[in-house]
């Protein structure tokens, strides 16, 4: 029998144990067909000598934003700035190479790194030579405009007016600061979007090339085609184009934002439903590109203090954040989407928003049954002990981002206060409650390399090197499982990926060492030697030649 690929002389970890189980595997038509001694006697079009290297199931990310991430690779980069002057310099440099009065777009700005300071709109005008400036905050839940940008979007004339589910921030004198929060950012989108599909496809090309270099083989894009996080109503077509053109290097599960799901006409005896016009729903597609749940924003960001907490933000008496919409309106829309066959992925950062999410999920399942692709809660930055028990009772996975701790844990600590840190970005207690634990990054909100996230799961050290909820630490083997099989469980795909056993998809990452073999502080630096999706290499270093 001839197969497509045989890997020999490897230390292969199947994905559901902490030890290697074999030294060889064979791939045919994208799936593993034999391991260990069963490979003997097979012939292959290609045989790879792994030279004793570690082979793991491909890493997966259960919550990322690939188009947004790819766009940041084309925009002015503010992710490392430490002063306002540096921002003005970068904007000026980009303006010098920009024609006419085109917008200057920058991304990755994190006000936490500047102790909460934001650029001055007039200073941005001077730096850009009068061109409008749009600065995307790293959280994605706010942005900054120059004065020219405020004028072009109409935000300047609306400063001080109420805005449902968002805010145009003003100073004590009532003047616009240039900061737009949450749904107020639609003022910018209404001017600059939709993006051309060719640009979105280019962003996917850049993003998935980076993913391949990091060992990622499967990604769930958490919100496309609508809302502040979408880039065009037909955004999914860009994914299809990228797949056809060989520019989609990872398996993709895409979540349309609930705003993209209109009411559907149906029989009078059927429940009110939301969905795409053809009735397509969660699960449509194949192993390379499929629809996941619908994404719903219930609240905002912990760093921007727009996430809704039961108790007030630390040091801000009376301020609890807010929901994105009236809770009854949100609940009705979510139930209608669920009735239309869409699983639900509910963004709930604060514990008050999580109460709404859990109530809604319980009602949806009671009325319309369970789904093959699991319902889930995104982020859960603050999960009270009673909510942990309820998550377990309902079997709802909480999709956490360990990289948040490493990127801005001290900012979360300042927002929550020390007493709520033990509830934050849970991991150990989720596993102990019997819930699946997956890995996700929310990239580009935070860096997304899986090995760095695995390290953060293990260490739980902030940007200042301080422990953040150390009781929630997990072992390197548990963290690797979260980044492989655990993420497949969270996304409803454990029947096909996440393990290196016969019948599973041949998604693999080749490493110089297993994360359990190095000091925790060195996990992020383990060299990635190769990445394969369905047995086809999407990345291959010179250290692992054919």
C-alpha positions in Angstrom: 0.0 0.0 0.0 1.3 3.5 -0.9 0.5 6.5 1.3 1.1 10.1 0.9 3.5 10.7 3.8 5.3 8.7 6.4 6.9 10.4 9.4 9.6 8.3 11.1 12.1 8.6 14.0 9.7 11.0 15.9 8.4 11.3 19.4 4.7 11.4 18.6 2.3 12.6 21.3 -1.3 11.4 20.4 -2.9 14.3 22.2 -4.9 12.8 25.0 -2.0 11.5 27.2 1.1 13.2 28.5 3.6 10.7 27.0 4.7 9.8 23.5 3.0 6.7 22.1 4.8 5.9 18.9 7.7 6.9 16.7 6.0 6.8 13.3 2.8 7.6 11.5 1.4 7.4 8.0 -0.9 9.8 6.2 -3.3 9.1 3.3 -5.8 11.6 1.8 -5.3 14.0 4.6 -5.9 11.6 7.5 -3.7 9.4 9.7 -4.0 5.7 8.6 -1.4 4.0 10.7 0.9 4.7 13.7 3.8 2.8 15.3 4.5 -0.7 14.0 1.5 -0.5 11.7 3.6 1.8 9.5 6.1 -1.0 8.7 5.7 -2.3 5.2 4.0 0.8 3.8 5.5 2.9 1.0 5.1 6.7 0.7 5.4 9.4 -1.8 7.4 11.3 0.8 9.2 10.0 4.0 10.3 12.4 6.6 13.0 11.7 9.2 11.9 13.7 12.2 15.4 13.2 13.8 13.9 12.5 17.2 11.8 15.7 17.3 8.5 16.0 19.1 5.3 15.8 17.0 2.1 17.1 18.5 -1.4 17.5 17.1 -1.6 20.9 15.4 -2.2 23.8 17.7 -5.7 25.4 17.5 -7.1 28.8 18.5 -10.8 28.8 19.5 -11.1 32.6 19.4 -9.2 34.8 17.1 -9.8 37.6 14.5 -7.8 36.7 11.4 -8.9 39.5 9.1 -8.5 42.1 11.8 -5.0 40.6 12.6 -4.1 40.5 8.9 -5.1 44.1 8.6 -2.8 45.1 11.5 0.1 43.7 9.4 -0.8 46.3 6.8 -1.5 49.3 9.1 0.7 51.5 11.2 1.8 49.5 14.2 1.3 51.1 17.7 1.5 47.9 19.7 4.9 48.7 21.3 4.5 52.5 21.9 5.4 53.8 25.3 4.8 57.6 24.8 2.4 59.9 23.1 5.3 61.5 21.2 6.1 58.0 19.7 2.5 57.8 18.5 2.7 61.2 16.8 6.0 60.2 15.1 4.6 56.9 13.7 1.5 58.7 12.4 3.7 61.3 10.8 5.9 58.7 9.2 2.8 56.9 7.7 1.4 60.2 6.5 4.6 61.0 4.7 4.0 58.0 2.4 0.2 58.5 2.1 -1.3 60.2 -0.9 -3.8 63.1 -0.8 -6.2 63.2 2.1 -6.5 59.4 2.6 -7.2 58.1 6.1 -4.2 57.1 8.3 -5.1 53.9 10.0 -3.1 52.6 12.9 -3.7 49.6 15.2 -2.6 47.8 18.3 -2.7 50.9 20.6 -2.9 49.9 24.3 -3.6 52.8 26.6 -2.6 50.6 29.6 1.0 51.0 28.4 0.7 54.7 28.7 -1.1 54.7 32.1 -4.4 55.4 30.4 -3.3 58.4 28.3 -4.8 58.9 24.9 -3.5 61.0 22.0 -4.8 64.5 21.6 -7.0 64.9 18.5 -5.5 68.2 17.4 -2.0 66.8 17.9 -2.9 63.9 15.6 -4.1 66.4 13.0 -0.7 68.1 13.1 1.2 64.8 12.9 -0.9 63.6 9.9 -0.7 66.9 8.0 -4.5 67.3 8.3 -5.3 63.8 7.1 -8.0 62.0 9.2 -6.6 59.5 11.6 -8.2 56.3 12.9 -6.4 54.5 15.8 -7.8 51.1 16.7 -7.3 50.2 20.4 -5.9 46.8 21.0 -9.1 45.7 22.9 -11.2 46.4 19.8 -13.9 48.0 22.0 -12.8 51.6 21.5 -10.9 53.7 19.0 -9.3 57.1 18.7 -9.9 59.7 16.0 -8.1 62.9 15.1 -10.1 66.1 14.9 -10.4 65.6 11.1 -11.6 62.1 11.7 -14.2 63.3 14.2 -15.4 65.8 11.7 -15.6 63.4 8.8 -17.6 60.8 10.8 -20.0 63.3 12.3 -18.8 62.3 15.8 -17.7 65.9 16.6 -21.2 67.3 16.1 -22.7 64.4 18.2 -20.3 64.8 21.1 -22.2 64.7 24.4 -25.3 63.1 22.9 -26.5 59.7 24.1 -25.5 56.7 22.0 -27.2 53.3 22.5 -24.7 50.7 23.6 -21.7 53.1 23.2 -20.2 56.5 24.0 -18.5 59.4 22.3 -16.2 60.3 25.2 -16.0 64.0 26.2 -13.8 65.8 28.7 -15.0 67.8 31.7 -15.7 70.7 29.5 -17.8 68.7 27.1 -15.3 68.6 24.3 -14.8 65.4 22.3 -11.6 63.6 23.3 -11.5 61.6 20.1 -12.3 58.3 21.9 -15.3 56.3 20.7 -16.5 53.3 22.7 -18.4 50.2 21.6 -21.3 50.9 19.2 -20.3 54.5 18.8 -17.5 53.1 16.6 -20.1 52.5 13.9 -19.7 56.1 12.9 -16.2 55.2 11.6 -17.4 52.0 9.9 -20.2 53.8 8.2 -17.5 56.0 6.4 -14.7 53.5 5.7 -16.4 50.1 5.3 -17.0 47.8 3.6 -13.5 46.9 2.6 -12.9 45.3 -0.8 -12.9 41.5 -0.7 -9.5 41.5 -2.3 -8.1 43.4 0.7 -9.8 41.0 3.1 -8.3 38.0 1.2 -4.9 39.7 1.4 -5.3 40.0 5.2 -6.2 36.3 5.5 -3.1 35.5 3.4 -0.8 37.4 5.8 -2.6 36.2 9.0 -2.5 32.5 8.1 1.1 32.6 7.0 1.9 33.8 10.5 -0.3 31.1 12.0 1.6 28.4 10.1 4.9 29.6 11.4 3.6 29.3 14.9 2.2 25.7 14.6 -1.5 26.6 14.2 -3.6 24.3 12.0 -7.1 25.3 13.0 -8.6 28.7 14.0 -12.1 29.9 14.9 -12.7 33.4 13.8 -15.0 34.9 16.4 -17.2 37.4 14.5 -17.4 38.3 10.8 -19.6 40.0 8.3 -21.3 42.5 10.6 -21.0 44.7 13.7 -18.0 46.6 14.6 -15.8 43.5 14.1 -16.9 42.8 10.6 -15.2 44.2 7.4 -17.8 43.6 4.7 -21.3 42.0 4.5 -19.9 39.4 2.1 -16.8 38.8 4.2 -17.2 35.0 4.1 -16.7 35.1 0.3 -13.1 36.3 1.0 -12.5 33.2 3.0 -13.7 31.1 0.2 -11.6 33.0 -2.3 -8.5 32.6 0.0 -9.2 28.9 0.3 -9.5 28.5 -3.5 -6.3 30.5 -4.1 -4.2 28.6 -1.5 -4.0 31.5 0.9 -6.0 30.0 3.7 -3.3 27.9 5.5 -5.4 26.9 8.5 -8.7 25.2 8.9 -11.3 27.9 9.6 -14.5 27.9 11.6 -16.1 31.3 11.1 -18.8 32.9 13.3 -21.1 35.5 11.8 -22.0 38.3 14.1 -25.7 38.0 15.1 -26.3 41.4 13.3 -25.8 39.5 10.0 -28.7 37.1 10.8 -32.0 38.8 9.8 -35.4 37.4 10.7 -36.5 34.5 8.4 -39.9 34.0 7.1 -41.3 30.6 8.1 -44.5 28.6 8.7 -46.9 30.0 11.2 -46.4 27.0 13.4 -42.6 27.5 13.6 -40.8 29.6 16.2 -39.4 33.1 15.3 -36.0 32.4 13.7 -33.0 34.4 12.6 -30.4 33.2 10.1 -29.0 33.6 6.6 -31.5 33.8 3.8 -31.0 30.3 2.6 -31.4 28.8 6.1 -27.7 27.8 6.3 -26.8 27.4 9.9 -24.0 26.3 12.3 -22.1 23.3 10.9 -22.5 24.2 7.2 -19.2 23.7 5.3 -16.4 21.1 5.5 -13.2 20.4 7.3 -11.4 23.4 5.7 -14.1 26.1 6.1 -17.3 25.9 8.1 -19.8 28.0 10.0 -19.5 27.9 13.8 -21.8 29.5 16.2 -23.1 33.1 15.9 -21.2 35.6 17.9 -23.1 37.9 20.2 -21.6 40.8 22.2 -23.4 41.3 25.5 -20.9 43.7 27.0 -17.5 45.3 26.3 -14.0 45.4 27.6 -12.5 45.1 31.0 -9.6 47.4 30.2 -11.9 50.0 28.7 -14.2 49.5 31.7 -17.2 48.9 29.4 -17.7 45.3 30.5 -20.6 45.0 32.9 -19.8 44.0 36.5 -22.1 43.2 39.3 -20.0 45.3 41.7 -18.4 48.5 40.6 -14.9 48.8 39.0 -12.1 49.1 41.6 -11.7 52.8 42.6 -14.7 53.8 40.5 -17.8 53.8 42.8 -21.0 53.7 40.9 -19.4 52.6 37.6 -20.3 49.0 36.6 -19.9 49.2 32.8 -22.9 48.5 30.6 -24.6 46.0 28.2 -24.4 46.5 24.5 -28.2 46.6 24.1 -31.4 46.3 26.2 -31.1 42.8 27.7 -34.7 41.8 26.7 -33.9 42.8 23.1 -30.7 40.8 23.1 -32.3 37.8 24.7 -35.1 37.7 22.0 -32.5 38.0 19.2 -30.3 35.2 20.6 -33.3 32.8 21.2 -34.4 33.5 17.6 -30.9 32.7 16.2 -30.8 29.5 18.2 -34.2 28.5 16.9 -32.8 29.1 13.4 -30.1 26.4 14.1 -27.3 28.6 15.2 -25.3 27.7 18.2 -24.4 30.7 20.4 -21.0 32.1 21.4 -21.8 34.9 23.9 -19.2 37.5 24.6 -19.5 38.1 28.4 -16.5 39.7 30.0 -18.1 40.9 33.2 -19.9 38.7 35.7 -23.2 40.7 35.3 -23.1 40.1 31.6 -22.3 36.4 32.3 -25.6 36.2 34.3 -27.5 37.3 31.2 -25.5 34.9 29.0 -26.2 31.9 31.2 -29.9 32.7 31.6 -30.2 32.9 27.8 -28.3 29.7 27.0 -30.4 27.8 29.6 -33.6 29.1 28.0 -32.4 28.4 24.5 -31.6 24.8 25.2 -34.8 24.3 27.2 -36.9 25.5 24.3 -35.0 24.1 21.3 -32.6 21.4 22.5 -28.9 21.0 22.4 -26.5 21.5 19.4 -23.8 19.3 18.0 -21.5 22.4 17.9 -21.4 23.5 21.6 -22.7 26.7 22.9 -20.0 28.7 24.6 -19.2 31.8 26.6 -16.3 34.0 25.4 -13.7 35.5 27.8 -15.3 35.3 31.3 -12.8 37.7 32.7 -14.8 37.8 36.0 -16.6 34.5 36.8 -18.0 34.3 40.3 -17.9 31.0 42.2 -21.6 30.5 41.9 -21.3 31.1 38.1 -18.6 28.5 37.9 -21.0 25.9 39.4 -23.7 27.0 36.9 -21.3 26.7 33.9 -20.6 23.1 35.0 -24.3 22.4 35.5 -25.2 23.6 32.0 -22.1 22.2 30.4 -21.1 25.5 28.9 -17.4 26.0 28.0 -15.9 29.3 29.0 -13.4 30.2 26.3 -10.5 32.0 28.1 -7.4 33.8 26.8 -4.3 33.0 29.0 -2.3 35.5 26.9 -4.3 38.3 28.4 -2.4 37.7 31.7 1.0 38.1 30.1 -0.1 41.1 28.0 -2.1 43.2 30.4 -2.8 41.3 33.6 -1.9 44.4 35.8 -4.5 46.4 33.8 -7.1 43.7 34.6 -6.0 43.7 38.2 -6.5 47.5 38.5 -9.9 47.3 37.0 -11.2 44.3 39.0 -9.4 44.9 42.3 -7.4 42.2 44.1 -10.4 40.5 45.6 -11.8 39.5 42.1 -8.5 38.4 40.6 -9.0 34.8 41.8 -12.2 34.6 39.7 -10.4 35.9 36.6 -9.3 33.9 33.5 -10.0 30.6 35.1 -8.3 27.4 34.0 -7.7 24.9 36.9 -11.2 25.3 38.3 -12.8 24.9 34.8 -11.0 21.5 34.5 -11.8 20.5 38.0 -15.5 21.3 37.3 -15.4 18.8 34.4 -15.6 21.4 31.7 -13.6 21.3 28.4 -10.7 23.8 28.5 -9.5 25.2 25.1 -6.9 27.7 24.1 -7.6 31.0 22.5 -5.8 34.3 22.0 -8.4 36.9 20.8 -5.6 38.0 18.5 -4.8 40.8 17.7 -6.2 42.0 21.1 -3.2 40.2 22.6 -0.3 38.3 21.0 -1.4 34.9 19.8 1.5 32.5 19.5 0.3 29.2 21.0 3.5 28.3 22.8 3.4 31.7 24.6 -0.2 31.0 25.6 0.7 27.6 26.9 3.4 29.2 29.0 0.9 31.7 30.4 -1.5 28.9 31.3 1.4 27.3 33.3 3.0 30.5 34.8 0.2 33.0 35.1 2.6 35.9 35.3 1.6 39.4 34.3 3.5 41.9 32.2 5.3 43.0 35.5 6.2 39.4 36.3 3.7 39.2 39.2 1.4 36.1 39.8 -2.1 36.5 38.7 -4.5 34.0 40.3 -1.8 31.4 40.8 -4.3 28.8 42.1 -5.6 28.6 38.5 -2.3 27.3 37.1 -2.3 24.1 35.1 0.5 21.7 34.1 2.4 21.9 30.8 0.7 18.7 29.6 -2.8 20.1 30.5 -1.9 23.3 28.7 -0.8 21.4 25.6 -4.1 19.4 25.7 -6.0 22.7 25.9 -4.2 24.0 22.8 -5.0 20.8 20.8 -7.8 18.3 21.8 -9.4 20.8 24.3 -9.9 23.4 21.6 -11.3 20.7 19.3 -13.8 19.8 22.1 -14.8 23.4 22.6 -15.5 23.9 18.9 -17.3 20.6 18.4 -14.6 19.0 16.2 -13.0 16.4 18.6 -14.4 13.6 16.3 -12.0 14.7 13.6 -9.0 16.6 15.0 -6.9 17.1 18.1 -5.3 13.7 18.3 -2.7 11.8 16.2 -4.5 8.5 15.9 -5.8 6.6 12.9 -8.9 8.2 11.4 -8.1 11.7 12.6 -7.1 14.6 10.3 -3.3 14.7 9.9 -2.8 18.1 11.4 0.7 18.2 13.1 3.2 20.6 14.6 6.9 19.5 14.8 8.8 20.9 17.8 12.3 20.9 19.1 11.1 19.9 22.5 7.8 19.2 24.4 6.7 22.1 26.7 7.0 19.8 29.7 10.7 19.2 28.9 11.9 22.8 29.3 11.6 25.3 32.2 8.2 27.1 32.1 9.8 30.4 31.3 11.3 28.9 28.1 8.2 27.3 26.6 7.5 30.3 24.3 11.0 29.9 22.8 10.7 26.3 21.7 11.5 26.3 18.0 8.7 25.4 15.6 10.2 23.2 12.9 7.2 22.5 10.7 3.4 22.6 10.5 1.2 20.3 8.5 -2.5 20.5 7.7 -3.9 17.2 6.4 -0.4 16.0 6.0 0.6 18.9 3.7 3.2 21.3 5.0 2.1 24.9 5.4 5.4 25.8 7.1 8.8 24.0 7.1 12.1 25.3 8.5 15.5 24.4 7.2 16.1 22.3 10.3 13.6 19.8 9.1 14.4 19.2 5.4 12.6 16.8 3.1 
